[in-house]
Amino acid sequence: MCRTPLHAPEAEAPPHVAALPPRTAAAPEAVVPPPQTPTGDHVDFSHGTFHATVIGAQYNYPAAPTPVPPAGTWPQLRAVRRLSLGIRPVRRFGDESGLPPYVRRDADAVLDRIVGDRLRSGGLVVVTGEPLSGKSRSAWAALRRVGGSVRTRVHNAQPGTDLRGLPAALRGRERSGHHVVWLDDLAGHLGEQGLTAGLLAQCVHEGALVLATMRDEDYDTHRFGDGPTARVLSGAATVELSCRWSEAELARLAEAADPRLVDARVHRGALGVTQFLAVGPGLWEEWRRARRPSARPSGHELVGAAVDLARCGIASAVPSSMLAAWTGRSPAEDDLEWATRPRLAVSGLLVPGEVPDTWRASGPLVADALRSPDLPPVGPKGWLSAAEMARAHDLGDFGTVVRSGRTALRARGDEGDPDAMFALARLAGFAEDDGEARFWFRRLAEEDPGSALHFGRYLAQRGDHAEAVRQLEVAAEAGNLAAVRDLGPLLLDRAEHWLARAAASGSRAAATELTALREARAANRATVEE
């Protein structure tokens, strides 16, 4: 078989393909240069015509890594903002600082010694622990204690940063100070462009401290075995932290005066101190934003009911029915699911109680609600409702609610607020403070004669029927129909009482009238029951 060379000039093109112009014999094979500095992987066939199998070459031009700045230009330790290091913010009000004062942990003495040693000799220090255990804050506090703010410079590398330029950045630096590479969440810095065993060795050779944090689970995953990350971590000095604080740590917390640390001590419940501080801002913001019509307003009301009850002093978990009574509607199933879903794997807006289907507002949410200047105070009706609910459900917080409500509403009562005076009178009655209850009921009646109804009812319950009748008559004469309805049966009770007294003393007429009265009242009750 005769084969025609591929580029033979005499070969004719098939009828369905346009003939290609013959090549000039002296012309060399054309070579198309790759594009200059493309911004990414680039494949371009827009100007090609192909008539047979084509073998192409793909040129990949990865973006050049951001160079690590020279170590001499790294910020001084005192100039680095703590919140840029992975330290979680906390809620603050007014002129409070961004973070509360640091409370020393039991591991700090060991951490100080290790960080100080590696500052002088170079090496990797990893603070490990559970999520939200305060790893970043403790590591930073140790560096501030032993590093010196002027002689120490810090490079804060964000996760995913190309670290291969670190050795070059460290070479030629001023040797009189310390240089620290800060790697928060070390798991995000491991890999070919991150921290490798070779790169770490070069940093150690240059005398740099690599100070890192890492979750326990990530540390265990990367540390054990014979993989490249295990070789990186094998030479690390580690310090462990826990969310569960020791008695000594809690004792140091008790000495703190910062309101946010006081809140952590009082309201954290089952949460650790660092968990309480870390999860609070997110809970508050999510609950606040849920009030929008386009978000979850009914869920906002549900959580708000638990928050308000807590603001009134109810620390007990309460049944869903009590939350529904506060809001005036039964909670939707998805609202309860949304409210109780744990945030940061730590706490929901509502947390379950010890008894099924009982709930309380999360401690951080309650603490922020008690301190927030933007949240209006609980009103008189709210305090009275909380006390009535606590009594109806036999909650151990009933006395606390009554005492707190009387304190909270006193100023409004002194100013003549009728709702406050009524609530103060009822709360005083709950507290068996008869003199205070009479004071507020009488003052309310003086301001509004129709409100003497409440005074009359209170007196009737306590057996002071004569005064009760007088107060109900005042209210009835002021046009209060409820007082009119209450007054008739009460007068009949009084008539029966005195007729019985007269009959007992020998009055036949009184006995006859008493019998007729009792028969008539019995017949009337039977008719009403039918």
Buried (B, 14 or more C-beta within 10 A) or exposed (E): EEEEEEEEEEEEEEEEEEEEEEEEEEEEEEEEEEEEEEEEEEEEEEEEEEEEEEEEEEEEBEEEEEEBEBBEEBBBBEEBEBEEBBBBBBBBEEEBEEBBEBBBBBBBEBBBBBBBBBBEEBBBBBBBBBBBBBBBBBBBBBBBBBBBEEBBBBBBBEEEBBBBBBBBBBEEBEEEBBBBBBBBBBBBBBBEBBBBBEBBBBBBEBBBBBBBBBBBEBBEBBBEEEEBBBBBBEEBBBBBBBBEBEEEBEEBBEEBEBBBBBBBBEBBBEBBBBBBBBBBBBBBEBBBEBBEEEEBBBBBBBBBBBBBBBBBBBBBBBBBBBBBBBBEEBBEEEBBEBBBEEBEEBBBBBBEBEEEEBBBBBBBBBBBBBBEEEBEEBBBEBBBBBBBBBBEBEBEBBBBBBBBBBEBBEEBBEEEBBBBBBBBBBBBBBBEBEEBBBBBBBBBBEEBBBBBBBBBBBBBEBEBBEBBBBBBBBBBEBEBEBBBEBBEEBBBBBEBEEBBEBBEEEBEEBBEBBEEBEEEBEEEEEEEEE
